[in-house]
Amino acid sequence: MAIRHILLPIDYSQNSKIALAYGAELATSFGASLDIVHVWDRPTYVTDVLMVQRPGEAHKPIGELIRENAQKDMDDYLSGITLPAGVPSSSRLLSGDPASALLAELKKGAHDLVVLSTHGRTGFAHLLLGSIAEKLVRLSPVPVLTVPVPGRG
């Protein structure tokens, strides 16, 4: 199986930076591209009927403002990352429940591999919070490579 397109979900953590570096190394080795995504979840109570206005700007739906802030957060996070020369990459936001949004993206068939960090939660915290990585490993139509928290056994 050729690896040409790598999906790399990020959550703005230090662990995501480590997974991003690893994914970039793989992309270099395989001559693949990186598709860097962040999934933001629009709050259910947010309606486009509610309009807001920043000073000096036109009124806009609050959902649009939240999305703009999510894009700024992603741009700020990625501005501190330098990918190896020659690695084609793109970055974008997905919306919704993280595991569901990523699985929907993978079912489109545009990716050959997923590389993502794990937080290493165990026990009760894992049970309460669930694991996006675990759901992807179980349900992804393509291989998933998880990059563990450094120092975990």
C-alpha positions as CSV (number, residue, x, y, z in Angstrom):
1,M,0.0,0.0,0.0
2,A,1.4,3.4,-1.0
3,I,1.2,6.2,1.5
4,R,0.6,9.5,-0.3
5,H,-1.8,11.4,1.9
6,I,-1.5,11.5,5.8
7,L,-4.3,12.9,7.9
8,L,-2.9,14.5,11.1
9,P,-5.4,15.6,13.6
10,I,-4.2,18.1,16.2
11,D,-5.6,19.4,19.5
12,Y,-3.0,22.2,20.1
13,S,-1.2,20.2,22.8
14,Q,2.5,19.5,23.2
15,N,1.7,15.9,22.3
16,S,0.2,17.1,19.0
17,K,3.5,18.8,18.2
18,I,5.3,15.5,18.7
19,A,2.9,13.7,16.5
20,L,3.2,16.4,13.9
21,A,7.0,16.1,13.9
22,Y,6.7,12.3,13.5
23,G,4.1,12.7,10.7
24,A,6.3,15.1,8.9
25,E,9.2,12.6,9.1
26,L,6.9,9.9,7.6
27,A,5.7,12.3,4.9
28,T,9.3,13.0,4.0
29,S,10.2,9.3,3.9
30,F,7.1,8.4,1.8
31,G,6.9,11.5,-0.4
32,A,3.5,12.1,1.1
33,S,1.5,15.2,1.9
34,L,0.2,16.2,5.3
35,D,-3.4,17.2,5.8
36,I,-3.4,18.8,9.3
37,V,-6.9,19.2,10.8
38,H,-8.4,20.4,14.0
39,V,-11.9,19.5,15.0
40,W,-13.8,22.2,16.8
41,D,-17.3,21.6,18.2
42,R,-19.8,24.3,17.7
43,P,-21.8,24.6,20.9
44,T,-25.4,23.3,20.4
45,Y,-26.9,26.4,22.0
46,V,-25.3,28.7,19.4
47,T,-27.8,29.8,16.8
48,D,-27.1,31.9,13.7
49,V,-30.1,34.1,14.8
50,L,-27.9,35.7,17.5
51,M,-25.8,38.4,15.9
52,V,-22.7,40.0,17.4
53,Q,-20.6,43.0,16.4
54,R,-16.9,43.7,17.1
55,P,-15.9,47.3,17.1
56,G,-15.4,48.5,13.6
57,E,-16.9,45.4,12.0
58,A,-20.3,44.5,10.6
59,H,-22.8,42.4,12.5
60,K,-22.3,38.6,12.0
61,P,-23.8,35.4,13.4
62,I,-22.1,34.3,16.6
63,G,-21.4,30.9,15.0
64,E,-19.3,32.6,12.4
65,L,-17.4,34.5,15.0
66,I,-16.7,31.3,16.9
67,R,-15.4,29.7,13.7
68,E,-13.2,32.7,13.0
69,N,-11.7,32.4,16.5
70,A,-11.2,28.6,16.0
71,Q,-9.3,29.4,12.7
72,K,-7.2,32.0,14.5
73,D,-6.3,29.5,17.2
74,M,-5.2,27.0,14.6
75,D,-3.2,29.6,12.7
76,D,-1.5,30.7,15.9
77,Y,-0.6,27.1,16.9
78,L,0.8,26.3,13.4
79,S,2.8,29.5,13.2
80,G,5.2,28.0,15.8
81,I,5.7,24.8,13.7
82,T,8.3,24.4,11.0
83,L,7.8,21.5,8.7
84,P,10.7,20.0,6.7
85,A,11.2,21.6,3.3
86,G,9.5,19.8,0.5
87,V,6.6,18.4,2.6
88,P,3.3,19.5,1.0
89,S,0.9,20.3,3.7
90,S,-2.5,21.9,4.2
91,S,-4.4,22.8,7.4
92,R,-8.1,23.2,7.9
93,L,-10.9,23.0,10.5
94,L,-13.5,20.3,10.7
95,S,-16.6,20.8,12.8
96,G,-18.5,18.4,15.1
97,D,-17.7,15.6,17.5
98,P,-14.0,14.9,17.0
99,A,-14.1,11.1,16.4
100,S,-17.2,11.3,14.2
101,A,-15.8,14.2,12.1
102,L,-12.5,12.4,11.6
103,L,-14.1,9.1,10.7
104,A,-16.4,10.9,8.2
105,E,-13.3,12.5,6.7
106,L,-11.5,9.2,6.4
107,K,-14.5,7.6,4.7
108,K,-14.1,10.0,1.8
109,G,-11.1,7.9,0.8
110,A,-8.6,10.7,0.4
111,H,-6.1,9.5,3.1
112,D,-3.8,6.5,3.4
113,L,-2.7,6.9,7.0
114,V,-3.7,8.7,10.2
115,V,-1.0,9.9,12.6
116,L,-2.2,11.3,15.9
117,S,-1.0,11.8,19.5
118,T,-2.5,10.0,22.5
119,H,-2.9,11.6,25.9
120,G,-2.3,8.4,27.8
121,R,-5.4,8.6,30.0
122,T,-6.2,5.4,31.8
123,G,-8.8,4.2,34.3
124,F,-11.6,6.4,35.3
125,A,-10.4,9.5,33.2
126,H,-10.3,7.3,30.1
127,L,-13.8,5.9,30.9
128,L,-15.3,9.4,31.4
129,L,-13.6,11.2,28.5
130,G,-13.4,8.3,26.0
131,S,-10.6,8.2,23.5
132,I,-10.6,9.6,20.1
133,A,-7.5,7.6,19.3
134,E,-9.1,4.4,20.4
135,K,-12.2,5.1,18.3
136,L,-10.1,5.8,15.3
137,V,-8.0,2.7,15.8
138,R,-11.2,0.6,16.0
139,L,-13.2,2.2,13.2
140,S,-10.9,3.8,10.7
141,P,-10.9,2.4,7.2
142,V,-7.1,3.2,6.9
143,P,-4.2,2.4,9.3
144,V,-3.8,4.6,12.4
145,L,-0.4,5.3,13.9
146,T,-0.6,6.6,17.4
147,V,2.2,8.6,19.0
148,P,2.2,8.0,22.7
149,V,3.0,10.5,25.5
150,P,6.8,10.6,26.0
151,G,7.8,8.8,29.1
152,R,4.8,6.6,29.3
153,G,5.4,2.8,29.6
